[in-house]
Amino acid sequence: MKRLSAALALLALLCAGLLACALAYLQSQGVTPRALAPYLLHRTSGHNELIEAAGRVTAGALLRLDRGSVQRQAMPLLVVGARPEAPPAPSGNERVVASVEAARQAFGNAAPGDVITFLPGSYTVKGTLFASRPGLETAPIVVRAARPGTVEIRFDAAEGFSVSAPYWRFENLGIRGACRYDDNCQHAFHVVGRAHHFVARNNTLVDFNAHFKINGEKGAFPDFGLIEANTLSNSGVRRTARPVTPVDLVGASDWTVRANIIRDFVKGSGDRISYGAFAKGGAQRTVFERNVVLCEEQLLGERGQRIGLSFGGGGTGKPYCRDRQCITEHEDGIMRANLVAGCADVGIYLNSAARSRIVDNTLLDTAGVQVRFPTSSAALEGNLVDGPIRSDAGGSVRAGDNLATPIWQLYLGRHPQRALFGDVAARDLRWRGQAPARAGSAEAGLDLCGKPWGGAPAYGAFQDFAACIAGRATP
């Protein structure tokens, strides 16, 4: 009996040692459970039934350890994203349109200071509306609905609005892709070439592969753009092998993407890799701030990789880069006070992104932050990351005061950051106890909810999530 007890004790020590070695190896390789699970499914597919069943069971167990309960639960109405209140009406020469043909004429004859107002109704547009006549800094051309929720423009075309001239502004519009095949509804907005100082504010955009596509043309780049307080989503999986990224920015610099909701961007064909928003192609000084990125809110359980925010994306072909070289994909970018949740891959990905600053973000149910390649460098401060912060392939990370979870703990089902909230799966992001306060000060500016940072700020994107819920904002 003593021999049996000794043998069992030795076997337990051996198993514990093997487990520790396996966890150390997975930690060193940066392999999270949510990354290992689909790999196991792929490797066991096509074998005999017993091996396939073992692969499914193991993959399912890994996903449960890492992701926990994944529910189809909508986020409450927030103070970010498109809102029912209209911004103040602009002054200028108002041109009221009540038909698609009238809209084409207004666009074709637009002059600085024109305010093109769609009357309430639904407009089905076959083809593209071209914004090719320039506005002025002091007199932009504005396209709008007088009240949000009263105008829906349905595009059956690869591009809805093609903007190639400066100082155009779009606000309060509902814009929907209405193509029979997803391949054919590429962009709600294509902002290209000389279309600098573009603004989109308080619009709702549904069912496009890349709701905003921004890139250069003939050596000109549409710099100094603003995408603010919009809601970008898809009602289903995008059945396409084309890129699926609601904000797809290549080569343009000095853009701000602020206070938007970006959700449900699932790519159903090709490599099945999609992003919520990226800036790449030699772009500089992009700011992603106060956005809510929900990779999978209603579209759950689909194959593929969803990544929240990225500087660098999947890389850029040299002919499309601003400098035709792309030594770096992005430089001097800031990601600040964003909430990223429900992603099958990392929440923040830096690919050849130099001198990035990642501050005061909250990442929940993602594979954390990845800084990749020697040309990537990042300073991280004040972030709350339900997952690891890691560098791969030579990436440089200067991590200050952050909360994060090592990979090895994820394999044991431990999520100390997730446990700080009421119920992450049910979108209850109230603090379970006292907010985890930082020793230092927060980044200057506003938190996710639009509130100034006070003394002893909390880790992550917000002090009190109740202030982010419309109608329940705290004073």
Legacy VTK file of the C-alpha trace (Angstrom):
# vtk DataFile Version 3.0
C-alpha trace
ASCII
DATASET POLYDATA
POINTS 475 float
0.000 0.000 0.000
2.868 2.342 0.850
4.462 1.571 -2.518
1.197 2.411 -4.327
0.868 5.705 -2.425
4.453 6.593 -3.257
3.895 5.748 -6.920
0.760 7.882 -7.057
2.568 10.776 -5.391
5.410 10.457 -7.884
2.936 10.348 -10.767
1.189 13.473 -9.426
4.521 15.288 -9.191
5.403 14.196 -12.696
2.043 15.420 -14.079
2.403 18.717 -12.232
5.888 19.101 -13.640
4.724 18.349 -17.166
1.840 20.810 -16.777
4.203 23.497 -15.513
6.559 22.876 -18.445
3.680 23.003 -20.923
2.351 26.253 -19.458
5.829 27.789 -19.473
6.261 26.834 -23.126
2.863 28.245 -24.154
3.656 31.418 -22.204
7.018 31.782 -23.974
5.418 31.271 -27.393
2.572 33.716 -26.739
-0.103 31.090 -27.432
-3.395 31.858 -25.699
-6.120 29.224 -25.243
-8.351 30.950 -27.803
-5.516 30.675 -30.338
-4.677 27.054 -29.521
-8.301 25.852 -29.747
-8.840 26.471 -33.505
-5.345 25.110 -34.206
-6.263 21.830 -32.505
-9.532 21.650 -34.413
-7.666 22.125 -37.682
-4.971 19.552 -36.839
-7.461 16.874 -35.783
-9.874 17.430 -38.672
-9.890 14.671 -41.264
-8.665 11.961 -38.895
-10.720 9.127 -37.482
-13.814 9.858 -35.459
-12.125 9.301 -32.091
-9.334 11.813 -32.825
-11.795 14.397 -34.191
-13.993 14.013 -31.108
-10.973 14.452 -28.831
-10.019 17.597 -30.738
-13.513 19.055 -30.385
-13.661 18.300 -26.659
-10.203 19.761 -26.000
-10.839 22.866 -28.084
-14.173 23.433 -26.368
-12.556 23.127 -22.952
-9.834 25.623 -23.897
-12.386 28.152 -25.126
-14.460 27.796 -21.970
-11.367 28.373 -19.838
-10.396 31.473 -21.815
-13.691 33.011 -22.879
-16.075 31.757 -20.231
-19.753 32.242 -20.961
-20.227 33.962 -24.328
-23.764 35.313 -24.624
-25.713 37.121 -27.320
-26.212 40.194 -25.186
-26.594 43.714 -26.545
-24.756 46.608 -24.951
-27.146 49.210 -23.471
-27.563 52.506 -25.292
-24.373 54.452 -24.681
-23.322 58.074 -24.771
-20.883 57.176 -27.560
-21.923 56.145 -31.063
-24.718 57.703 -33.119
-27.219 59.528 -30.947
-30.861 60.603 -31.515
-29.974 64.223 -30.800
-28.832 66.274 -33.805
-25.753 68.493 -33.686
-26.482 72.205 -34.147
-27.685 72.982 -37.684
-24.913 74.465 -39.837
-25.281 77.849 -41.454
-24.999 78.104 -45.207
-26.902 77.839 -48.462
-29.387 75.029 -47.801
-30.295 72.807 -50.744
-33.155 70.466 -49.879
-33.302 67.185 -51.815
-36.193 64.741 -51.966
-34.981 62.279 -54.628
-31.826 60.485 -55.723
-31.696 62.542 -58.911
-31.927 65.778 -56.921
-29.112 64.527 -54.698
-26.923 63.810 -57.748
-27.528 67.320 -59.045
-26.777 68.878 -55.667
-23.519 66.926 -55.396
-22.530 67.744 -58.973
-23.093 71.486 -58.484
-21.960 71.770 -54.865
-20.214 74.958 -53.821
-18.480 75.996 -50.584
-21.028 76.597 -47.843
-23.760 74.432 -49.377
-25.860 72.431 -46.916
-27.423 69.485 -48.755
-30.353 68.321 -46.610
-32.189 65.073 -47.382
-35.883 65.245 -46.571
-37.142 62.380 -44.361
-37.558 59.113 -46.238
-35.767 56.135 -47.747
-33.542 56.587 -50.823
-32.304 53.641 -52.881
-29.217 54.583 -54.860
-27.979 52.455 -57.748
-24.371 53.485 -58.128
-22.258 56.069 -56.338
-22.767 59.660 -55.191
-19.578 61.602 -56.018
-18.336 64.398 -53.750
-15.723 65.836 -56.114
-16.147 69.606 -55.753
-14.110 71.253 -52.966
-15.405 73.058 -49.952
-13.399 75.532 -47.911
-12.104 75.502 -44.356
-14.451 78.379 -43.529
-17.286 77.025 -45.689
-17.391 73.222 -45.830
-19.982 71.345 -47.874
-22.386 69.591 -45.509
-24.597 66.584 -46.326
-27.123 65.813 -43.632
-30.506 64.847 -42.326
-32.142 67.475 -40.162
-32.939 64.810 -37.547
-31.142 61.506 -36.956
-33.238 58.453 -37.750
-35.373 60.128 -40.400
-33.271 59.408 -43.524
-32.014 56.058 -44.783
-29.843 55.912 -47.890
-29.578 52.403 -49.336
-26.646 51.838 -51.669
-26.514 49.059 -54.233
-22.927 49.737 -55.301
-19.312 49.001 -54.421
-19.010 52.555 -53.060
-21.742 54.709 -51.602
-20.207 58.159 -51.227
-16.941 58.686 -53.119
-15.249 61.731 -51.586
-12.253 63.062 -53.538
-12.315 66.769 -52.628
-11.586 68.577 -49.340
-13.883 69.898 -46.656
-16.947 67.672 -46.943
-18.985 66.836 -43.850
-21.681 64.153 -43.415
-23.972 63.972 -40.403
-27.175 62.389 -39.004
-27.564 59.910 -41.888
-28.636 56.288 -41.892
-26.622 54.452 -44.577
-27.143 50.808 -45.467
-25.553 48.417 -47.939
-28.319 46.886 -50.067
-26.381 44.598 -52.402
-27.463 41.081 -53.197
-23.900 39.862 -52.698
-21.596 41.121 -49.946
-18.691 41.391 -52.394
-20.563 44.222 -54.105
-21.095 46.476 -51.064
-17.574 47.494 -50.237
-17.671 50.963 -48.691
-20.247 53.410 -47.389
-17.566 56.098 -47.749
-14.472 56.004 -49.935
-12.327 58.977 -48.891
-9.483 59.295 -51.362
-6.733 61.500 -52.702
-7.285 65.204 -52.033
-10.259 64.728 -49.699
-8.493 66.192 -46.680
-10.441 67.497 -43.672
-13.290 65.017 -44.185
-15.783 64.740 -41.291
-18.402 62.061 -40.553
-20.419 62.641 -37.404
-23.503 60.989 -35.887
-24.219 58.548 -38.723
-25.399 54.930 -38.553
-23.736 52.658 -41.131
-24.822 49.041 -41.617
-23.758 46.162 -43.882
-20.508 47.110 -45.592
-17.131 45.380 -45.758
-15.224 48.570 -44.948
-17.671 51.247 -43.883
-14.905 53.859 -44.213
-12.141 53.238 -46.744
-9.435 55.917 -46.692
-6.417 55.919 -49.014
-4.195 57.979 -51.302
-4.460 58.531 -55.044
-1.853 59.893 -57.480
0.453 60.943 -54.677
-2.205 62.831 -52.688
-3.549 61.655 -49.330
-6.732 62.697 -47.499
-5.163 63.885 -44.234
-6.767 65.485 -41.155
-10.005 63.471 -41.126
-12.478 62.978 -38.286
-14.841 60.034 -37.707
-16.815 60.882 -34.584
-19.897 59.540 -32.803
-20.975 57.048 -35.485
-22.286 53.496 -35.136
-20.783 50.958 -37.546
-22.131 47.407 -37.669
-23.140 44.443 -39.796
-26.376 42.479 -39.493
-24.719 39.220 -40.547
-21.448 37.551 -41.414
-19.853 39.215 -44.450
-19.770 36.495 -47.105
-16.662 37.777 -48.814
-12.934 37.156 -49.119
-12.346 40.917 -49.440
-11.023 42.883 -46.443
-13.570 43.357 -43.667
-12.583 46.342 -41.503
-15.164 49.045 -40.664
-12.440 51.728 -40.502
-9.775 50.877 -43.114
-7.177 53.657 -43.287
-4.137 53.371 -45.576
-1.470 56.054 -45.842
-3.434 59.078 -44.617
-2.144 60.967 -41.566
-3.536 62.993 -38.674
-6.903 61.249 -38.464
-8.995 61.043 -35.310
-11.491 58.221 -34.762
-13.420 59.155 -31.637
-16.472 58.063 -29.643
-17.766 55.522 -32.171
-19.365 52.118 -31.683
-17.874 49.456 -33.976
-19.375 45.986 -33.762
-19.983 42.640 -35.489
-17.349 42.622 -38.241
-17.073 38.923 -39.083
-15.383 37.889 -42.310
-16.892 34.660 -43.603
-14.517 33.680 -46.438
-10.857 33.853 -47.420
-8.454 34.137 -44.485
-11.346 35.019 -42.117
-9.241 37.720 -40.408
-10.999 41.020 -39.735
-10.314 44.200 -37.763
-12.529 46.792 -36.119
-10.279 49.654 -37.207
-6.717 49.999 -38.419
-4.341 52.632 -39.745
-1.389 51.475 -41.823
0.523 52.100 -45.062
2.929 54.680 -43.626
0.213 56.654 -41.835
1.171 58.888 -38.918
-0.364 60.372 -35.793
-3.676 58.508 -35.887
-5.725 58.811 -32.695
-8.231 56.121 -31.690
-9.976 57.388 -28.574
-13.153 56.735 -26.591
-14.441 54.060 -28.984
-16.403 50.930 -28.058
-15.291 47.995 -30.212
-17.372 44.818 -29.859
-15.905 42.245 -32.215
-18.753 39.805 -31.604
-21.903 41.244 -30.067
-24.674 39.424 -31.961
-22.542 37.306 -34.323
-21.156 34.634 -32.025
-19.415 31.327 -32.567
-18.142 32.017 -36.083
-14.809 30.754 -37.365
-11.936 33.142 -37.880
-9.969 35.836 -36.104
-11.389 39.186 -35.023
-8.978 41.896 -33.872
-10.147 45.109 -32.208
-7.866 48.071 -32.976
-4.569 48.073 -34.848
-1.757 50.242 -36.040
-0.316 48.285 -38.954
-3.116 45.812 -39.607
-1.950 42.936 -41.767
0.639 45.055 -43.559
0.563 46.963 -46.849
1.966 46.375 -50.310
4.715 48.912 -51.079
2.875 50.534 -54.035
0.084 51.577 -51.649
2.309 53.014 -48.914
2.667 56.715 -48.442
6.440 56.544 -48.941
6.304 53.559 -51.343
8.469 51.667 -48.846
6.531 51.028 -45.622
9.626 50.733 -43.469
7.079 51.285 -40.738
3.344 50.795 -41.170
2.488 53.499 -38.665
4.241 56.092 -36.490
3.330 58.150 -33.419
-0.187 56.804 -32.957
-2.301 56.996 -29.802
-4.969 54.602 -28.554
-6.667 56.135 -25.541
-9.721 55.333 -23.384
-11.165 52.664 -25.699
-13.253 49.675 -24.619
-12.534 46.576 -26.709
-14.403 43.358 -25.962
-15.454 39.983 -27.307
-12.651 39.330 -29.809
-11.469 35.919 -30.985
-7.939 37.368 -31.196
-6.068 40.276 -29.641
-7.834 43.456 -28.673
-4.924 45.692 -29.733
-2.360 44.710 -32.384
0.719 46.746 -33.328
2.437 45.620 -36.533
5.511 47.641 -37.466
4.078 50.570 -35.510
6.753 52.873 -34.122
6.405 55.065 -31.042
2.827 54.078 -30.237
1.164 55.144 -27.007
-1.475 52.816 -25.550
-3.073 54.475 -22.523
-6.152 53.989 -20.333
-7.838 51.279 -22.412
-10.064 48.434 -21.179
-9.770 45.081 -22.980
-12.178 42.303 -21.957
-12.550 38.828 -23.459
-9.691 39.325 -25.934
-6.230 37.832 -26.307
-4.726 41.042 -24.936
-2.164 43.340 -26.539
0.444 42.217 -29.098
3.418 44.363 -30.169
5.085 42.661 -33.114
8.310 43.057 -35.126
11.441 45.128 -34.413
9.940 48.236 -36.031
7.163 48.256 -33.417
7.582 50.132 -30.150
4.914 50.990 -27.617
4.542 52.670 -24.248
1.611 51.315 -22.239
0.182 53.015 -19.187
-3.014 52.703 -17.173
-4.555 49.886 -19.234
-6.815 47.170 -17.829
-6.210 44.067 -19.933
-8.099 40.811 -19.446
-5.237 38.903 -21.048
-1.514 39.390 -21.660
0.569 42.322 -22.833
3.251 40.767 -24.987
5.955 41.515 -27.514
6.648 39.132 -30.376
9.325 38.879 -33.063
11.391 41.701 -31.627
8.679 44.204 -30.713
9.606 46.692 -27.994
7.239 47.224 -25.044
7.678 49.788 -22.282
4.964 48.798 -19.832
4.324 51.144 -16.942
1.457 50.736 -14.508
-1.089 48.360 -16.090
-3.263 45.451 -15.017
-2.826 42.344 -17.191
-3.058 38.557 -16.952
-0.195 36.198 -17.921
-1.040 33.570 -20.512
-0.394 30.656 -18.161
-3.205 31.834 -15.871
-5.689 31.764 -18.754
-5.096 28.014 -19.116
-6.182 27.648 -15.495
-9.353 29.633 -16.100
-8.154 32.625 -14.073
-9.358 36.089 -15.126
-8.644 38.535 -12.296
-9.394 41.602 -14.434
-12.708 40.232 -15.649
-13.614 39.482 -12.051
-13.447 43.195 -11.220
-16.782 43.736 -13.022
-20.339 42.669 -12.311
-20.790 40.335 -15.299
-18.709 40.905 -18.431
-20.649 38.355 -20.504
-23.922 40.154 -19.696
-22.357 43.595 -20.417
-22.605 44.569 -16.740
-19.425 46.623 -16.391
-20.139 48.102 -13.000
-17.283 47.609 -10.579
-17.901 44.624 -8.332
-16.280 46.496 -5.439
-14.110 49.554 -5.274
-12.676 50.681 -8.621
-9.011 49.602 -8.874
-7.255 52.939 -8.429
-3.927 53.816 -9.994
-1.131 55.416 -8.066
-0.375 57.957 -10.808
-2.472 60.334 -12.871
-4.433 59.453 -16.022
-3.824 60.727 -19.529
-5.155 64.263 -19.934
-8.595 64.489 -21.515
-11.872 62.629 -21.091
-12.626 59.021 -20.217
-14.786 56.755 -22.388
-17.969 58.241 -20.904
-16.912 61.811 -21.660
-16.028 62.612 -18.030
-12.806 64.349 -16.954
-10.359 62.134 -15.120
-10.289 62.984 -11.418
-7.799 62.173 -8.728
-6.834 58.534 -8.135
-8.144 57.413 -11.558
-9.180 53.830 -12.170
-7.300 51.523 -14.487
-8.837 51.291 -17.921
-11.137 53.441 -20.013
-13.681 54.716 -17.463
-14.182 55.639 -13.851
-17.849 54.600 -13.601
-19.553 52.750 -16.448
-22.957 54.075 -15.348
-21.860 57.421 -16.779
-21.499 55.737 -20.194
-25.132 54.605 -20.318
-27.410 57.116 -22.039
-29.993 58.531 -19.688
-28.106 57.352 -16.629
-25.062 59.589 -16.847
-23.792 60.679 -13.461
-23.170 64.396 -12.797
LINES 1 476
475 0 1 2 3 4 5 6 7 8 9 10 11 12 13 14 15 16 17 18 19 20 21 22 23 24 25 26 27 28 29 30 31 32 33 34 35 36 37 38 39 40 41 42 43 44 45 46 47 48 49 50 51 52 53 54 55 56 57 58 59 60 61 62 63 64 65 66 67 68 69 70 71 72 73 74 75 76 77 78 79 80 81 82 83 84 85 86 87 88 89 90 91 92 93 94 95 96 97 98 99 100 101 102 103 104 105 106 107 108 109 110 111 112 113 114 115 116 117 118 119 120 121 122 123 124 125 126 127 128 129 130 131 132 133 134 135 136 137 138 139 140 141 142 143 144 145 146 147 148 149 150 151 152 153 154 155 156 157 158 159 160 161 162 163 164 165 166 167 168 169 170 171 172 173 174 175 176 177 178 179 180 181 182 183 184 185 186 187 188 189 190 191 192 193 194 195 196 197 198 199 200 201 202 203 204 205 206 207 208 209 210 211 212 213 214 215 216 217 218 219 220 221 222 223 224 225 226 227 228 229 230 231 232 233 234 235 236 237 238 239 240 241 242 243 244 245 246 247 248 249 250 251 252 253 254 255 256 257 258 259 260 261 262 263 264 265 266 267 268 269 270 271 272 273 274 275 276 277 278 279 280 281 282 283 284 285 286 287 288 289 290 291 292 293 294 295 296 297 298 299 300 301 302 303 304 305 306 307 308 309 310 311 312 313 314 315 316 317 318 319 320 321 322 323 324 325 326 327 328 329 330 331 332 333 334 335 336 337 338 339 340 341 342 343 344 345 346 347 348 349 350 351 352 353 354 355 356 357 358 359 360 361 362 363 364 365 366 367 368 369 370 371 372 373 374 375 376 377 378 379 380 381 382 383 384 385 386 387 388 389 390 391 392 393 394 395 396 397 398 399 400 401 402 403 404 405 406 407 408 409 410 411 412 413 414 415 416 417 418 419 420 421 422 423 424 425 426 427 428 429 430 431 432 433 434 435 436 437 438 439 440 441 442 443 444 445 446 447 448 449 450 451 452 453 454 455 456 457 458 459 460 461 462 463 464 465 466 467 468 469 470 471 472 473 474
